Amino acid sequence: MSRTDRPPRNGPLQQFRTLAELTFTPHRALLNQYRRYGPVSVLRNGRSRYVFLLGPDANDFVLSNSDLFSWHESFESLIVINGATALLVSDGADHRRRRQVLVPKFTQRIVDGYTESIRAAADTVIDGWRRGQRLDLSRELRSMVRRSTIAVLFGPRLAAEEARLGALVDEVLVVVDRAEPLQSLQRKGLPSWRRAVRSRAAVARRVAEEVAHRLRTGAPDDGDDVLSLLLAHRTPAGAALTDTEIVDQVISVTAASYVTSSAAMTWTALALLATPEEWRRCRDSIPGPGWRYLDGTVSEALRLHPPVALLPRAVVSGFEYGGLRVHAGDEVLISPFVTHRIGEVFPDPERFDPQRWDPHRPDHRKPGRHEYFPFGGGPHRCLGAGFALAELTVLAEQLLRRTTLRLDEVDATPVGLADMQPRSGPHVTVLSVD
């Protein structure tokens, strides 16, 4: 039996420790898993078998062989928020049909046209800040990203309710952004799970009301947002999109966009706030043509703190990799968080270095899709990746242009696997605001 076909350290005590570490300190545990056992290892928990395929070569294999995995089974735990027909939990022909409907609103040309709406959303939040005010910046940025995302994708009526809708979505995220052992316990009917189900239902009702309003007023043909596009493909027969599919796409795209983007924006802001020199250098680079230091800062923040640290894949067709036989029913786990911190891929990987992304540096090397994938990869790569990157950049520009902030305190320990945030903060004081 090969080393990779054995549980870590071959003993139940070590397995228990590893499982506990993954449950309570998952980011440290992921790095330890790779350092201890290399790119291929196995962990068993009862009848469940988890196969860790870590590092760029393993990523390349998994991302290039999507037919071996079921996305519906991989992300079944997210149905409580996304809905059963959401793009994220779709496979095969249903996935291709639903994705094809949405693609036109996420081309680079269209995304470039969202800039002013994103900037306006940032300004709406910044306009409420005052000199000397102390802020929980992560909360402010979450509101900023949520307003931007909903306004651009689903129009001003829903954007005006972003605080209420966001609070409801956050109640659902509480139960999905946890390690699987805790999720399984919650699904047995704990109060947190019942609250999540009620909150999701409330969001669905509000989205359905907006759909009815647009159909009643004729807005589907006049609007220029994603909801208008979805309604243009509406059909009771289901050849394009049913009403249930439309509601699920609205909720899932909103949740995925604002959750991952707000997490990434928090880490980006924290990087800007690290030193006054970093803030000044990014601010001064804004008007520059071509590659800018700010662009490198955003890319580096996404490298060290990708919004989703761990990507599961439910195996439906067995295969062999690295001398290990992987069976149908196993769960494969790949990790952008681990890959982005491997020294062979990114030299001195723990150092925050925006200039490693400067294409004019003599030693610059553009990483492959299997080496740098903060928004996932393969046929199911996040459809809104280009939008998220544009959103992060524009929001950072507005922070730099309009404010000067002082970092007061932060616990930068990463928490959350599907919504990786600093454990606490950052808390800042507004030194100036224009």
KOLFIPA-164195 format. One record per atom (N, C-alpha, C, CB): residue in one letter; x, y, z. Coordinates in steps of 0.1 Angstrom, whole numbers, plus 5000, padded with zeros to 4 digits. Atoms other than C-alpha are relative to their C-alpha. Glycine has a CB too. Layout:
KOLFIPA-164195
aXYZ ...
//
This chain:
KOLFIPA-164195
m500949885000 m500050005000 m500950135000 m499050005012 s499249885001 s501450344990 s499750095012 s499850074987 r500249904989 r501950625015 r498850084999 r501350095001 t501149915002 t499250824999 t498749935002 t500050064986 d501350074998 d496650545003 d499849975015 d500149874992 r500250024986 r496950555041 r499550135006 r501449955006 p500449894992 p495350785066 p501350075005 p499149975011 p498849934994 p497851055079 p500549935012 p499650145003 r499250064989 r500450895102 r499449875004 r499950095012 n500450144998 n498550565100 n499349985013 n501149924998 g500650034987 g496750615133 g498850085002 g501050025011 p501249934997 p493350715146 p500250125007 p499049915007 l499849884992 l494750965170 l500450114991 l501149975011 q499649895009 q496551155143 q498950044990 q501249954991 q501149965008 q493451135121 q499150095007 q499249874996 f500949924992 f491351285149 f500650145001 f499849945014 r499349874999 r493951565154 r499950084987 r501449985004 t500049945013 t494051635117 t498650054997 t500449914989 l501449965002 l490251645115 l499650125009 l499049885003 a500249894991 a490051875145 a500650134995 a500449975014 e499349885005 e492652105130 e499350064988 e501449964997 l500749965012 l490752115097 l498750075004 l499849894991 t501349944996 t487552205116 t500250135006 t499349905010 f499949884992 f488852475139 f501150104995 f500349965014 t499049925006 t492052605122 t500349964986 t501350005009 p499950065013 p491452505086 p501250054991 p498850014992 h499049955009 h493952735069 h501449955004 h500050155000 r498850054995 r496852635090 r500149854997 r500250025015 a500050155002 a495752265087 a500349974985 a498649955004 l499750035015 l495752285048 l501450014997 l499250104992 l498649995002 l499252415048 l500849885006 l500650135005 n499350124993 n500352145073 n499849874992 n499449995014 q500350135008 q498651875052 q501049994989 q498650004995 y499150005012 y500751975022 y501549975005 y499950124992 r498650014995 r503952015042 r500349865006 r500350105011 r499850144994 r503551675060 r500049894990 r499049985011 y500350125008 y502251455033 y500250024985 y498649955002 g499849975014 g502951625000 g498750024992 g500749894994 p501249965008 p500551674971 p498849915001 p500450014986 v501150105000 v498451354976 v499949945014 v500249894990 s500250064987 s497051245010 s498549975002 s500550095011 v501350044997 v493951085024 v499650025014 v499849854996 l500549994987 l491851155054 l498649945001 l499950155005 r501350064999 r488950945066 r499350055012 r500149845001 n500849964988 n486051055088 n498749924999 n499750164999 g501150095001 g483650775094 g500049934987 g498750075002 r500150065013 r482450645060 r500550104989 r498649964997 s499649905010 s483650965043 s501649994997 s499650145004 r498550005004 r487050965024 r500350124993 r500349874992 y499649875006 y488651295017 y501449984994 y500050115010 v498850015007 v491451304991 v500550144997 v499949914987 f499449875002 f493751604992 f500949994988 f500850055012 l499149995011 l495251684958 l500450154999 l499249964986 l499549864997 l497351994965 l501250034991 l500450015015 g498949955008 g499652194943 g499750014986 g501249915002 p500349975014 p499852304907 p499749884991 p501150084994 d500250115009 d500151964890 d498649935003 d501149905002 a501350064996 a497151824910 a498950094995 a499949985015 n501049905005 n495152144902 n499849984985 n500450145003 d500250025015 d495852094865 d499349884997 d501450004994 f500750125003 f494651744866 f498550015003 f500649885008 v501449994996 v491451824885 v499250104991 v499950055014 l500649905009 l490652134864 l499849964986 l500750135001 s500150055014 s491251954832 s499149884998 s501449974995 n500850125001 n489051654840 n498750025008 n500849885006 s501349974992 s485751804852 s499049904999 s499550144995 d501050105002 d483851514838 d500149895011 d500249934987 l499950104990 l485151304867 l499250045013 l501549985004 f500649954988 f483251514892 f498650054998 f500950115006 s501349955001 s479751624900 s500050135008 s498949905006 w500149874993 w479251994908 w498850005010 w500050114991 h501250004991 h475751934922 h500449935013 h498949924993 e499650074988 e477151684947 e501150075008 e500449864997 s498949934993 s480251894954 s499550115008 s501050054989 f500549874993 f478252204964 f498649985005 f500250114991 e501450034996 e475052034976 e499750085013 e499849865003 s500249924988 s475552215010 s499650144997 s501249995009 l500349865003 l475252554992 l498650024994 l501050054990 i501349995005 i471752474979 i499150085009 i499449864997 v500949924991 v470252625010 v500150154998 v500549975015 i499949865003 i471452964998 i499850024985 i501350065004 n500149985015 n471752924960 n498849954993 n501249944994 g501150075007 g468852704952 g500449894992 g499250104992 a499650125007 a468752374934 a500450014986 a498949905002 t499849985014 t468952524899 t501150104998 t498850044993 a498949905002 a471852764905 a501149954991 a500550055014 l498950035009 l474752774881 l501149925008 l500650124994 l498950064992 l477152674909 l499849855002 l500150075013 v500350144997 v475352344915 v499449924988 v499049995012 s500550065012 s474552254879 s501149924993 s499550114991 d499150085008 d476151984858 d499549994986 d500149865007 g500450045014 g476151884821 g499350114992 g499249885001 a500849925009 a473552024798 a499450125007 a499049924992 d500749894992 d471752224825 d501050115003 d499449955013 h499049894997 h475052404834 h500350084988 h501349935005 r499749935012 r475852484798 r498950094996 r500349904989 r501149925004 r472352614791 r499950135009 r498749925001 r500149894991 r472252834822 r501250104999 r499949955015 r498949915001 r475752964818 r500050084987 r501349915000 q500149935013 q475153044781 q499150125001 q499549914990 v500949894999 v472253274791 v500850125007 v498849965009 l499349894992 l474553474816 l501250054993 l500349945013 v498749965005 v477753494796 v500050144993 v500449904989 p500049875007 p476753804775 p500250125010 p498850024992 k499949894991 k476654024806 k501450005008 k498949995011 f498850004992 f480153924818 f501250004990 f500149885008 t498849985009 t482353984787 t500750125004 t499550024985 q499149894995 q485254224792 q499450134995 q501449984994 r500649875005 r483554494770 r498950045009 r499549984986 i501249964992 i480354484791 i500550045014 i499049885001 v499449984987 v482354464824 v500650145001 v501049905004 d499449865000 d484254784814 d499050115001 d500850024987 g501149905000 g480954964811 g499450015014 g498949964991 y500550004986 y480154884848 y500750105009 y500049865006 t499149934991 t482855114861 t499350115007 t501250064992 e500649884993 e480755424868 e499049955010 e499350094989 s501050054990 s478055224886 s500749955012 s499149894994 i499250054989 i480755054908 i500550125008 i501149924995 r499549884993 r482255394916 r498950085007 r500750104989 a501149934993 a478855544924 a499649925013 a498850014991 a500350084988 a478255254949 a501050035011 a499949854996 a499049974990 a481555324966 a499850145006 a501449994993 d500249874995 d480755694968 d498950015009 d499850104988 t501250004991 t477355634984 t500449965014 t499049904995 v499650044987 v479055455013 v501050105006 v500749865000 i499049914996 i482055695015 i499450135004 i501150024990 d500649874996 d479755995016 d499450005014 d498850034990 g500550014986 g478455875050 g501150015010 g499249885002 w498950004990 w481955885066 w500450145003 w501349934994 r499649874996 r483256175086 r501449995006 r499050055011 r498649994994 r486756285097 r499949975015 r500650144997 g499950044986 g487656135130 g499149885004 g499650115009 q500950124998 q485055855127 q500849875000 q498949994990 r499450134999 r486055505137 r499149904994 r500449965015 l500950095009 l484855235113 l500549855002 l500150044986 d499750145003 d484754855111 d500050004985 d498949905007 l499949985014 l486054875076 l499549884992 l501550024996 s500550125007 s485154515067 s498550014998 s500349875008 r501449985001 r481554595074 r499650114989 r499350045014 e500349895010 e481654915053 e500349954986 e500950125003 l499750065014 l483354735024 l499049904996 l501449945001 r501050105004 r480854455025 r498750074995 r499649925013 s501149925005 s478054715022 s500350064986 s499650115010 m499649945012 m479954884994 m499949904988 m501450065001 v500050105011 v480454564974 v498649954998 v500949885004 r501350055002 r476954444980 r499150104992 r499349985014 r500749905007 r475454774968 r500550004985 r500250145006 s499550005013 s477754774938 s499549884992 s501550005000 t500350125007 t477054414929 t498549994996 t500349885008 i501450015003 i473254434932 i499650114990 i499250025013 a500349905009 a473054764914 a500349974986 a500650135004 v499550035014 v475054654884 v499349884995 v501549975000 l500650135006 l473554304881 l498550005000 l500549895008 f501550024998 f469954354893 f499250125002 f499849905011 g500849885001 g469054714892 g499950085013 g498749974995 p500049904988 p468455014916 p499049965010 p499850134995 r501150034990 r465254884932 r500549905011 r498849944994 l499450094990 l467054584948 l501250055007 l500349874992 a498949944994 a470154784954 a499750085012 a500850084990 a500549914989 a468155024976 a499849925012 a498850074996 e500350094988 e467454724999 e501249915003 e498849914997 e498950084998 e470954595000 e500349965014 e501350064994 a499850024986 a471254625038 a499249885005 a499850125008 r501050104995 r468154415045 r500349864993 r498650044997 l499750125008 l468954165017 l501349935005 l500050024985 g498750054995 g472554135029 g499949945013 g501050125000 a500150064986 a471554065065 a499349874999 a499150095009 l500750135002 l469253785053 l501049904994 l498850014991 v499050095006 v472053635031 v501049965010 v500650074987 d498950034990 d474553665059 d499549895010 d500350125008 e500550104991 e472253455081 e500149864994 e498550035004 v499850135007 v472453175055 v501549974999 v499450014986 l498650025001 l476153215051 l500649945013 l500850124996 v499550054987 v476653145088 v500049855000 v499150055011 v500150144999 v475652785082 v500849934989 v498649955000 v499350065011 v477452725049 v501550025000 v499550044986 d498549974999 d480852875057 d500649935011 d500250165000 r499450074990 r481852605080 r500549864995 r499049985012 a499550135004 a483752275078 a498849905000 a501149955009 e501150095002 e481651975067 e499549935013 e500549894991 p500650064988 p481351805102 p499050095006 p501149965009 l501049914994 l479652115115 l498850024992 l500750145003 q501249985009 q477452155084 q499149885002 q500550014986 s500850124999 s476251795087 s499250015013 s500949885000 l500849994988 l475251855123 l498950104999 l501050045012 q501049905002 q473452175114 q498849954992 q500650134994 r501150045009 r471452005087 r499049915006 r500649934987 k500950084992 k469851785113 k498850085006 k500749925011 g501149924996 g467652075121 g500350105012 g498949925004 l499749914990 l469552305145 l499350144997 l501550025001 p500649875002 p468052655151 p500750094989 p500050085013 s499249925010 s470852815129 s499649954986 s501549985002 w500450045013 w469752595100 w498650044996 w500149844999 r501449965002 r466052675104 r500050154997 r499149975012 r499949865004 r466953045104 r500550024986 r500950085011 a499549995013 a468953005073 a499049974989 a501249904998 v501150045009 v466052835055 v499050114999 v499449875004 r501049895000 r463653115065 r500650124993 r499650035015 s499449885006 s466053385055 s500149994985 s501450035006 r499950025014 r466653235021 r498750024993 r500649864997 a501349995006 a462953205015 a499550154999 a499049925009 a500349865000 a462553575024 a500750074988 a500450075013 v499349945012 v465153674998 v499449964987 v501549965000 a500650055012 a463553454972 a498650074998 a499749855001 r501349935002 r460153614978 r500250144995 r499250015014 r499849865005 r461653964973 r500550004986 r501150075009 v499650015014 v463353854941 v498849974991 v501149904998 a501250035008 a460153704929 a499150124998 a499249885007 e500849875001 e458354034937 e500650094989 e500050075013 e499349925010 e460954214916 e499749954986 e501550025002 v500350065013 v460453974887 v498650034996 v500249845001 a501449975003 a456654024889 a499950154996 a499149975012 h500149865003 h457154404889 h500550034986 h500850085011 r499549985014 r459254394858 r499149954989 r501449954999 l500950055010 l456954174840 l498750084999 l499649855004 r501349925000 r453954394850 r500350134993 r499550025014 t499849875006 t455654714839 t500750004987 t500950085010 g499450015013 g457354584808 g501550035001 g499450094991 a498649964999 a460854654822 a501049904994 a500450015014 p499050105004 p462454324810 p500750044986 p499449874998 d499449975013 d462954464775 d500750135000 d498950014989 d499449875000 d464154804786 d501250015009 d499050105006 g498949994991 g466654724813 g501349954994 g499749925013 d498750045006 d470354664808 d500849935011 d500850134996 d499350084989 d471154454839 d499849854997 d499550045014 v500150145001 v471454084844 v498649955001 v501049935010 l501450044998 l467954044856 l499250014988 l499350075012 s500749985013 s466654194824 s500349894990 s500350134994 l499550115009 l468753934805 l499349875003 l501549995000 l500650124995 l467353654826 l498550004996 l500149985015 l501450005004 l463753764820 l499849994985 l499450135005 a500150025015 a464353784783 a500049864996 a501150084993 h499950145003 h465053414784 h498949925008 h501449955003 r501050074992 r462053334806 r499049924991 r499350105009 t501150085007 t459653054795 t499549905010 t500649944987 p500650104992 p457252844814 p500449864996 p498550015000 a499750145005 a458252544793 a501449955004 a499849994985 g498750044995 g461752554806 g501149984990 g499949875008 a499050015011 a463552564772 a501150095003 a499450024987 a498949914996 a465452864784 a500150005015 a499750154994 l499949994986 l464852964820 l498650005006 l500850125005 t501249994993 t461952894843 t500050115011 t499649865007 d500049904989 d460853134871 d500949965011 d498650035004 t499150054989 t462552914897 t501450024996 t499749855003 e498649985004 e465752924877 e500450145001 e500249954986 i499649855000 i465653304874 i500250045015 i498850084994 v499849964986 v465253344912 v501349945005 v498849955008 d498750074995 d468053094919 d501250074994 d500049854996 q498949935006 q470353274894 q500350135007 q499950014985 v499949874994 v469653614910 v500749985014 v498750075001 i499550014987 i470353494945 i501449945000 i499149905008 s498750065000 s473353274937 s501150094995 s499949874992 v499049915006 v475053524915 v500350125010 v499550064986 t499849894990 t474553804941 t500849955012 t498650055005 a499250064988 a475753584970 a501449984997 a499349885005 a498650045004 a478753454951 a500850124998 a500049914988 s499249885004 s479753794938 s500350095012 s499250094990 y499749914989 y479354004969 y500849935011 y498850065006 v499350064990 v480653744993 v501549994997 v499449865003 t498650015003 t483853664975 t500750144998 t500249924987 s499449875002 s484454024964 s500250085013 s499150084990 s499949924988 s483854174998 s501249945009 s498750005009 a498850064993 a486353925013 a501350044994 a499949845000 a498749965007 a488954004987 a500250155002 a499949974985 m499849864998 m488254374991 m500550035014 m498750074998 t499549984986 t488854355029 t501549975000 t499349915010 w498650035000 w492254185023 w500850114992 w500349864995 t499349905008 t493154444996 t500150135008 t499150034987 a499949884992 a492254735019 a501049985011 a498650035006 l499050024989 l494354575047 l501450014994 l499849865006 a498749985006 a497254565023 a500450144998 a500149924986 l499849865002 l496854925014 l500350075013 l498750074994 l499849944987 l496755015051 l501249955008 l498849975009 a498850064992 a499854815061 a501050105004 a500649894991 t499149894998 t502055125058 t499550124993 t501549964996 p500349885008 p501555485048 p500750004987 p500450135008 e499350005013 e504055425021 e499349924990 e501449945002 e500850085009 e501955145006 e498850084995 e499649875007 w501249935004 w498855365006 w500450114990 w499450075013 r499649895009 r500755654990 r500449954986 r501250085006 r499550065012 r502455434964 r498849954991 r500949895002 c501150045008 c499155284953 c499250124995 c499149915009 r500849885005 r497355624952 r500750074989 r499950095012 d499249935011 d500155774931 d500049924987 d501450025005 s499950085012 s499955484906 s498650014993 s500349865003 i501350005007 i496255544898 i499950054986 i498950075009 p500149945014 p496655774868 p500949934990 p500350155001 g499150055009 g499355564853 g499449914989 g501149925008 p500550095010 p498955384820 p500649865002 p500450064986 g499450134999 g499455014816 g499949945014 g501450004995 w500050064987 w500354804846 w500350105011 w501049895000 r499849914989 r500154994879 r500349925013 r498750095002 y499750064987 y501454924914 y498749965007 y500850105008 l501250034994 l497854924925 l499549864995 l498950104998 d500450135006 d497054634901 d500849895006 d500250014984 g499250114993 g499854434916 g499649985014 g501550045000 t500550024986 t498554504951 t498749925000 t499850145006 v501250085001 v495154364941 v500349864997 v499050064990 s499750135004 s496654064925 s500749925012 s500950004988 e499350064989 e498954004955 e499149975012 e501150095004 a501050024990 a496054034979 a499249874997 a499150125002 l500850125004 l494153764959 l500949885001 l499550024986 r499150124999 r497253544959 r500149955014 r501450044995 l499950044987 l497753544996 l498749965007 l500750105008 h501250034994 h494153545005 h498949994990 h499650125010 p501150035009 p491953394978 p498749995007 p500349874991 p501250004992 p488353434988 p499549875004 p498950074991 v500450144997 v487653064986 v501349925001 v499049944989 a498850064998 a490452875002 a500149854996 a500450015015 l500150155003 l489252514995 l498949974991 l499949925014 l501050045010 l487452374965 l499749855000 l500550054986 p500350145000 p485652044969 p499649954986 p498949975010 r500550065012 r484951804941 r499549865004 r501149994989 a500650134997 a482651504945 a500349904988 a498550015003 v499550095011 v484051204925 v498849914996 v501149925005 v501050095006 v481551024902 v500649894991 v499050094992 s499350105008 s484050834881 s501449985006 s500150044985 g498750034994 g487050664897 g501250034991 g500049865005 f498849985008 f490550744886 f501249985009 f500050154995 e498850024993 e494150704896 e500950134999 e500849884996 y499149895001 y496450994905 y501149985010 y499350135002 g498950004991 g499950994920 g500149875008 g499950115010 g499950134994 g499750624927 g498949965009 g501349995008 l501250024991 l496450654946 l498849974992 l499850125009 r501350025006 r493250504935 r498950085007 r499749845000 v501049914995 v490450754939 v498649944996 v500150154996 h501250075004 h486950604940 h498850094999 h499749895011 a501349935000 a483450724931 a499550005014 a499049934990 g500549984986 g481950864963 g501050075009 g499749875006 d499049924993 d485251014975 d499850154998 d501549964996 e500049865002 e485651384979 e501450054998 e499250085011 v498749945003 v488651554963 v500050145004 v500449984985 l499949874995 l489851874978 l501350064993 l500150015015 i498849935005 i492152124959 i499950145007 i499950024985 s499949884992 s493252454974 s500850114993 s500649975014 p499349885004 p494152794959 p500950055011 p499150114995 f499349954988 f495252894994 f501449945001 f499249995013 v498750074999 v497952624995 v500950034988 v499749855001 t499249995012 t499052654959 t500750144999 t499149994987 h499449865000 h499553034962 h501150025010 h498950105002 r498949994990 r501952974991 r501049904999 r499350005014 i498950105003 i504252714975 i501150084994 i499549894990 g498849935004 g507752854971 g500449974986 g501149985009 e499650035014 e508352674938 e499250074990 e500049844998 v500949935009 v505452854923 v500250155002 v498649965002 f499849864997 f505853194940 f501250015010 f498750065006 p498849984991 p509353264954 p499750095012 p501250054993 d500249934988 d509353384990 d498550025002 d500850145000 p501449995001 p505653314991 p499250075011 p499449864999 e500749934989 e504753465025 e500250154999 e500549945013 r499749855001 r506153805015 r499050074991 r501450024995 f500949925008 f503654055002 f500850094990 f499050095009 d499149935010 d505254184970 d499250034987 d501249914996 p500749965012 p503054364944 p500850004988 p499350135002 q499249985012 q505954404921 q500349864993 q501350065003 r499950135007 r506054024914 r499149994988 r499849895010 w501050015011 w503154094891 w500450104988 w498650045005 d499649905010 d505054374871 d500549924987 d501050095006 p499550075012 p505354234835 p501350054995 p498950014989 h498749945005 h508354464829 h501249955008 h499950155000 r498950054992 r510454294856 r500749894992 r499649955014 p499350105007 p513254084841 p499749855004 p501550025001 d500350144995 d512353784863 d498549975001 d500649995014 h501550024999 h508553814858 h499649874992 h499350124994 r500650125006 r506753494850 r498549995003 r500749875005 k501450004998 k503053484844 k499649865005 k499250044987 p500450144995 p501553194865 p498949944991 p499550015014 g501050075007 g499452934848 g498750005007 g500549864997 r501450004995 r495752884853 r499949905012 r499049964989 h500050104990 h496552594876 h500950045012 h500549864995 e499149954989 e499052804897 e499450125007 e501350044993 y500649884994 y497053114903 y498550004996 y500750144996 f501450015004 f493253074904 f499150045012 f499649854996 p500849954989 p491653294931 p498549994998 p500450145003 f501550025002 f488253254914 f499749874994 f499650114990 g500350145005 g488452884906 g500549994985 g498549975000 g499550025013 g489152734872 g499249894993 g501549965000 g500750105008 g488052494844 g498750054995 g499849885009 p501349965006 p484652494828 p499150075009 p499349884994 h500949944990 h483052604860 h500750125007 h499649905011 r499449884995 r485352894866 r499050115003 r501250054991 c501049904997 c483553184883 c499750094988 c500550085012 l500449925011 l481553354856 l500350155002 l498649984997 g499849854997 g481953694873 g501450035004 g499150045011 a498649974996 a485753674878 a500550134995 a500949894995 g499649875006 g486353964854 g499350125007 g499850004985 f500749904992 f483654164871 f500650025014 f498549975000 a499549994987 a485054094905 a501350075000 a500249865006 l498749935001 l488554204895 l499850154997 l500949934990 a500349865003 a487154524880 a499550075012 a499150014988 e500749944988 e485054584911 e501150035011 e498949915005 l498949984989 l488054544935 l500850124996 l500849875001 t499149895005 t490154774914 t499450145002 t500549984986 v500749875000 v487555054911 v499850045015 v498749994992 l500249974986 l486655034948 l501250045007 l499349885007 a498749964994 a490255054959 a500450144995 a501149904996 e499749865005 e490755354936 e499250115007 e499750014985 q500849904993 q487855534953 q500550025014 q498649964999 l499449984987 l489255464987 l501250095000 l500349865006 l498749935001 l492655594977 l499750154996 l500949944990 r500249865005 r491255904959 r499350085010 r499149994987 r500949924992 r488756014985 r500350005015 r498649964998 t499850024985 t490055905019 t501449995004 t499249895005 t498850044993 t492955875042 t499649935013 t501050125003 l500450084988 l492555605068 l501249955008 l499249874995 r499050054992 r494555495097 r499649865006 r500450105012 l500350134994 l494655125108 l500250015015 l500949894993 d500050004985 d493855105145 d500349865005 d498750055005 e499850144996 e493554725150 e499449904991 e499449985014 v500550105009 v493054405132 v500549865006 v500450024985 d499550134998 d493254035139 d500049934986 d499249915011 a499950045014 a494453915105 a500049854998 a501250064993 t500150155002 t494053545112 t498849974991 t499849935014 p501150025009 p492053415083 p499049905006 p500549944987 v501150094996 v488653255091 v499149984988 v499350055013 g500950035011 g486153095068 g500649944988 g499350134996 l499450075012 l486752865039 l499350054987 l499849855001 a500749955011 a484052995015 a499950155000 a498749934998 d500249864998 d484253355027 d501250055009 d498650045006 m498849984991 m487853405040 m500250155003 m501249944993 q499849874995 q488053715061 q501050005012 q498650055005 p499349994987 p490253845089 p499149975012 p500750145001 r500850034989 r489053725122 r499350125006 r500849935011 s500649884995 s488354075134 s500650124993 s500350015016 g499549885007 g488554415117 g500249984985 g501250055007 p499249894993 p490254595103 p499150115004 p501050054990 h500649884995 h489154885124 h500950124997 h499749995016 v499249885005 v490255225111 v499450135005 v500050004985 t500549864997 t489955595119 t500150084987 t500850075011 v500049915012 v489055835091 v500850125003 v498550034995 l499249884998 l491756095089 l499650114991 l501549974998 s500549905009 s490356275059 s499049934990 s501150084992 v501050055010 v487456235034 v499650114992 v498849925007 d500449895010 d486656435003 d498649974995 d501050004988 
//
